[in-house]
């Protein structure tokens, strides 16, 4: 049935250029045959959702044809933006609905001649749009080459060519492009793991203690349970940073399972009364939401390690994972015999995870007290070492000081427990940052063998491989890190970063654009996207992204500020670039950042002086000098060649007590 159009009619027989959108609801005909009343209700919901979006983007609803919309737009850009908004809104709308009431749309857009007749339109644009629409995926958008040419540099979403298509009843073949939705990357992860019950997420344990101040216990037990399960080789365990987003969430287990790409979910609660704990856990199949196992534990704080062992053993049993003898030994080993030390350690990790100057101060205090309480508590040494290293990364202490202190602490930890994967990871990072790349690789591989579900080990190994210009291996390790921690603000950039320094800029830009769309308030993806544009020479796009990265940062980091300077310099905005250079110098930023900006301003000698000073100061991350593209013009300089040889050679590092 035809319905009246919403925007009035144009003169009869008017021929003009217009952007035409054609939408269609997937599976509507078969739904109508099964349940007519439900199909009409779904159709009504679809129209209520779509029509306000047409108005928002200046779309004129020409007519509906059953479940389909025919819409005219004044520009191709309006049509494409509207198409994306429709698919985004539909996806968000479906989340809260039961499966029978959900709907999916396909959208096609073309730019061409139309003829007005009685309020209806016909012509080339309508015919092509209707033929392109079926090529779209469920929830997808396809556009013609004509539309692509008008919007390619005006939207952030990647547009991928599907090749030249022969379309029904059209004489000439046509190149068709598909819009890459920001959530499509997660769909790939979900699909690859949909039936994998041995891929598991531990949701944040709920704190049901009388005192809100006991939240550190539930947070700590969540982290420790993840760490314990990660020691089992047959399981792939999602990292803490990715499950933290579900704290206090009312999302269903099936939805969480789809988002994380896991087949099994462990959830629980903790109630603390004095030194007594009541821990409740349940293991759930994320596909069917069937409870596989549940248990209550009434224990004292000093018995918590036994509880973790029992939970891990039961999870392995239910998921039919055979525990190896060495895994059983590791699960049975208590980290500490002193509950006070364990409590102090949990408080240390609680504040360490805040990633702030104040948080690091409190974390250091609690980890030091944990070590004093139990000098044989290996994990407390690792926590303290990690605190120093992150303080150096945020420029709160010098890298030299952090490396010396952290190396001593990790050596203490490994003397106590050589099977601690986290300790080998941290030691690998220290070797990596101080030029001993051979030892770094040994330690990082050992860490991955001991704890294959520890994403940080894969991430740091990816960086090491990048520095060694083993780019394909780096990308592989980055993908493993992202699979284990898909929502971490730090790790979601792993693959994009590896692609960027492999100089596969188009792939990096396509990937990071999708991630930016899915994480608009996270600055890290925008920073990597900025670098990819800079290294590709697209400085205007880089400047846009750098400004957005700064806008979403609470306190912009030096590297984000430096990327803005590089973009300004690339565009020839010398005054703006020099202002940023002075800001970096006043901040005492790492010399590699200052050097890169000097070099972009044509000051090669000053750039070399800064790089050499950075090496003398022991700056962190010097390995990037070897692969940064905007230092390419220095690579034949004998001083630069000498510097690279020094950076990739072991430097003397005396562990500091």
Secondary structure as the mmCIF struct_conf table of DSSP 4:
data_model
#
loop_
_struct_conf.conf_type_id
_struct_conf.id
_struct_conf.beg_label_comp_id
_struct_conf.beg_label_asym_id
_struct_conf.beg_label_seq_id
_struct_conf.end_label_comp_id
_struct_conf.end_label_asym_id
_struct_conf.end_label_seq_id
BEND BEND1 UNK A 6 UNK A 7
HELX_LH_PP_P HELX_LH_PP_P1 UNK A 10 UNK A 11
TURN_TY1_P TURN_TY1_P1 UNK A 12 UNK A 13
STRN STRN1 UNK A 15 UNK A 25
TURN_TY1_P TURN_TY1_P2 UNK A 26 UNK A 27
HELX_RH_AL_P HELX_RH_AL_P1 UNK A 28 UNK A 34
HELX_RH_AL_P HELX_RH_AL_P2 UNK A 36 UNK A 56
TURN_TY1_P TURN_TY1_P3 UNK A 57 UNK A 58
STRN STRN2 UNK A 60 UNK A 65
TURN_TY1_P TURN_TY1_P4 UNK A 66 UNK A 67
STRN STRN3 UNK A 68 UNK A 73
BEND BEND2 UNK A 74 UNK A 75
HELX_RH_AL_P HELX_RH_AL_P3 UNK A 76 UNK A 95
TURN_TY1_P TURN_TY1_P5 UNK A 96 UNK A 96
BEND BEND3 UNK A 97 UNK A 97
HELX_RH_3T_P HELX_RH_3T_P1 UNK A 99 UNK A 101
STRN STRN4 UNK A 105 UNK A 117
TURN_TY1_P TURN_TY1_P6 UNK A 118 UNK A 119
STRN STRN5 UNK A 120 UNK A 122
BEND BEND4 UNK A 123 UNK A 123
HELX_RH_AL_P HELX_RH_AL_P4 UNK A 124 UNK A 133
TURN_TY1_P TURN_TY1_P7 UNK A 134 UNK A 135
BEND BEND5 UNK A 136 UNK A 136
HELX_LH_PP_P HELX_LH_PP_P2 UNK A 137 UNK A 137
TURN_TY1_P TURN_TY1_P8 UNK A 138 UNK A 139
STRN STRN6 UNK A 141 UNK A 144
HELX_RH_AL_P HELX_RH_AL_P5 UNK A 145 UNK A 151
TURN_TY1_P TURN_TY1_P9 UNK A 152 UNK A 154
BEND BEND6 UNK A 156 UNK A 157
STRN STRN7 UNK A 159 UNK A 165
TURN_TY1_P TURN_TY1_P10 UNK A 168 UNK A 169
BEND BEND7 UNK A 171 UNK A 172
STRN STRN8 UNK A 174 UNK A 179
TURN_TY1_P TURN_TY1_P11 UNK A 182 UNK A 183
HELX_RH_AL_P HELX_RH_AL_P6 UNK A 184 UNK A 193
TURN_TY1_P TURN_TY1_P12 UNK A 194 UNK A 195
TURN_TY1_P TURN_TY1_P13 UNK A 197 UNK A 198
STRN STRN9 UNK A 199 UNK A 202
HELX_LH_PP_P HELX_LH_PP_P3 UNK A 203 UNK A 205
STRN STRN10 UNK A 206 UNK A 207
BEND BEND8 UNK A 209 UNK A 210
HELX_RH_3T_P HELX_RH_3T_P2 UNK A 212 UNK A 214
HELX_RH_AL_P HELX_RH_AL_P7 UNK A 215 UNK A 230
TURN_TY1_P TURN_TY1_P14 UNK A 231 UNK A 231
TURN_TY1_P TURN_TY1_P15 UNK A 233 UNK A 234
STRN STRN11 UNK A 236 UNK A 237
HELX_RH_AL_P HELX_RH_AL_P8 UNK A 240 UNK A 243
HELX_RH_3T_P HELX_RH_3T_P3 UNK A 244 UNK A 246
TURN_TY1_P TURN_TY1_P16 UNK A 247 UNK A 248
HELX_RH_AL_P HELX_RH_AL_P9 UNK A 253 UNK A 260
TURN_TY1_P TURN_TY1_P17 UNK A 261 UNK A 261
BEND BEND9 UNK A 263 UNK A 263
STRN STRN12 UNK A 264 UNK A 273
TURN_TY1_P TURN_TY1_P18 UNK A 274 UNK A 275
STRN STRN13 UNK A 276 UNK A 285
TURN_TY1_P TURN_TY1_P19 UNK A 286 UNK A 288
STRN STRN14 UNK A 291 UNK A 300
HELX_RH_3T_P HELX_RH_3T_P4 UNK A 301 UNK A 303
HELX_RH_AL_P HELX_RH_AL_P10 UNK A 304 UNK A 318
TURN_TY1_P TURN_TY1_P20 UNK A 319 UNK A 320
HELX_LH_PP_P HELX_LH_PP_P4 UNK A 321 UNK A 324
HELX_RH_AL_P HELX_RH_AL_P11 UNK A 325 UNK A 332
BEND BEND10 UNK A 335 UNK A 335
BEND BEND11 UNK A 337 UNK A 337
HELX_RH_AL_P HELX_RH_AL_P12 UNK A 339 UNK A 352
TURN_TY1_P TURN_TY1_P21 UNK A 353 UNK A 354
BEND BEND12 UNK A 356 UNK A 356
HELX_RH_AL_P HELX_RH_AL_P13 UNK A 357 UNK A 373
TURN_TY1_P TURN_TY1_P22 UNK A 375 UNK A 376
HELX_RH_AL_P HELX_RH_AL_P14 UNK A 378 UNK A 393
TURN_TY1_P TURN_TY1_P23 UNK A 394 UNK A 395
BEND BEND13 UNK A 396 UNK A 397
HELX_RH_AL_P HELX_RH_AL_P15 UNK A 399 UNK A 416
TURN_TY1_P TURN_TY1_P24 UNK A 418 UNK A 419
HELX_RH_AL_P HELX_RH_AL_P16 UNK A 421 UNK A 433
TURN_TY1_P TURN_TY1_P25 UNK A 434 UNK A 435
HELX_RH_AL_P HELX_RH_AL_P17 UNK A 437 UNK A 450
TURN_TY1_P TURN_TY1_P26 UNK A 452 UNK A 453
HELX_RH_AL_P HELX_RH_AL_P18 UNK A 455 UNK A 467
TURN_TY1_P TURN_TY1_P27 UNK A 468 UNK A 469
HELX_RH_AL_P HELX_RH_AL_P19 UNK A 471 UNK A 484
BEND BEND14 UNK A 485 UNK A 485
TURN_TY1_P TURN_TY1_P28 UNK A 486 UNK A 487
TURN_TY1_P TURN_TY1_P29 UNK A 489 UNK A 490
HELX_RH_3T_P HELX_RH_3T_P5 UNK A 491 UNK A 493
HELX_RH_AL_P HELX_RH_AL_P20 UNK A 494 UNK A 501
TURN_TY1_P TURN_TY1_P30 UNK A 502 UNK A 503
HELX_RH_AL_P HELX_RH_AL_P21 UNK A 505 UNK A 518
TURN_TY1_P TURN_TY1_P31 UNK A 519 UNK A 521
HELX_RH_AL_P HELX_RH_AL_P22 UNK A 523 UNK A 536
TURN_TY1_P TURN_TY1_P32 UNK A 537 UNK A 537
HELX_RH_AL_P HELX_RH_AL_P23 UNK A 539 UNK A 552
BEND BEND15 UNK A 554 UNK A 555
HELX_RH_AL_P HELX_RH_AL_P24 UNK A 558 UNK A 570
TURN_TY1_P TURN_TY1_P33 UNK A 571 UNK A 572
HELX_RH_AL_P HELX_RH_AL_P25 UNK A 574 UNK A 586
TURN_TY1_P TURN_TY1_P34 UNK A 587 UNK A 588
HELX_RH_AL_P HELX_RH_AL_P26 UNK A 591 UNK A 600
TURN_TY1_P TURN_TY1_P35 UNK A 601 UNK A 602
HELX_RH_AL_P HELX_RH_AL_P27 UNK A 604 UNK A 617
TURN_TY1_P TURN_TY1_P36 UNK A 618 UNK A 618
TURN_TY1_P TURN_TY1_P37 UNK A 620 UNK A 621
HELX_RH_3T_P HELX_RH_3T_P6 UNK A 622 UNK A 626
TURN_TY1_P TURN_TY1_P38 UNK A 627 UNK A 627
HELX_RH_3T_P HELX_RH_3T_P7 UNK A 629 UNK A 634
TURN_TY1_P TURN_TY1_P39 UNK A 635 UNK A 636
HELX_RH_AL_P HELX_RH_AL_P28 UNK A 638 UNK A 647
TURN_TY1_P TURN_TY1_P40 UNK A 648 UNK A 648
BEND BEND16 UNK A 649 UNK A 649
#
